[in-house]
Amino acid sequence: MSMKLQRFWIVFRDPPAFSPLGIGCGISAFDHHDALKLLEATVFKEHGRLEIASMAEDVDVSTLDPLHVLPNMGSCLVRGVWFPQRYSHE
């Protein structure tokens, strides 16, 4: 039996300057804890721990920024970071 992935959209309180993280971060993970684990292994590994302002679960990607996020995101059908793509580790 395979586990279903959930899509998370994370917004940071004080994102790094001049970074696409200012828009947010998209992650597909098994659950909330798995999403945080992926953040630790990717985004936080580079920037240190960032304060999370909000974390939306089961986000509908069609509602995300059509000019910046949608044309620049990776696949949200596989486990990992799909926006920004530079943090994808799988």
C-alpha positions in Angstrom: 0.0 0.0 0.0 1.4 3.4 -0.9 1.0 6.5 1.2 -0.8 9.5 -0.3 1.2 12.7 -0.6 -0.2 16.0 0.6 0.7 19.3 -0.9 1.9 22.0 1.6 2.4 25.7 1.0 4.6 27.4 3.5 5.0 31.1 4.1 7.9 32.4 6.1 7.8 35.4 8.5 11.1 36.9 7.5 12.3 35.1 4.3 15.8 35.8 2.9 16.1 38.9 0.9 15.9 38.6 -2.9 14.8 34.9 -2.6 11.8 33.1 -4.2 11.1 32.0 -0.6 9.6 35.5 -0.2 6.6 34.1 -2.2 6.6 30.8 -0.2 7.7 27.2 -0.5 5.8 24.3 -1.9 6.4 20.8 -0.6 4.8 17.4 -1.2 5.1 15.1 1.8 3.3 12.3 3.6 2.2 14.5 6.5 3.0 17.7 8.4 6.0 16.2 10.2 7.4 14.8 6.9 7.1 18.3 5.3 9.1 19.8 8.2 11.7 17.1 7.8 12.1 18.0 4.1 12.4 21.7 5.0 15.2 20.8 7.5 17.0 18.8 4.8 16.7 21.5 2.1 15.8 25.1 2.9 16.9 25.2 6.5 20.1 23.5 5.6 21.0 26.5 3.5 19.4 29.4 5.4 19.1 28.1 9.0 15.8 27.7 10.6 13.2 30.2 9.3 10.1 31.1 11.2 7.0 29.7 9.6 4.2 32.2 9.4 1.7 29.8 7.9 1.5 26.2 6.6 -1.4 25.4 4.4 -2.2 21.7 3.9 -3.7 20.1 0.8 -3.1 23.3 -1.2 -4.7 23.6 -4.6 -1.7 24.6 -6.8 -4.0 26.3 -9.3 -4.6 29.0 -6.7 -0.9 29.9 -6.4 0.8 32.9 -8.1 0.3 32.4 -11.8 3.2 34.6 -12.8 5.9 33.3 -10.5 5.0 30.0 -8.9 3.1 28.1 -11.6 5.5 28.5 -14.4 8.5 27.8 -12.2 7.4 24.9 -10.0 8.5 21.3 -10.2 6.2 18.3 -10.0 4.0 18.3 -6.9 3.2 14.6 -7.6 6.5 13.4 -6.1 7.8 13.8 -2.5 10.0 16.8 -2.0 10.2 20.6 -2.6 8.6 21.7 -5.8 8.9 25.4 -5.3 11.4 26.9 -5.4 12.9 24.1 -7.5 16.5 24.8 -6.4 15.8 23.1 -3.1 14.6 19.9 -4.7 16.8 17.1 -3.3 15.4 14.0 -4.9 
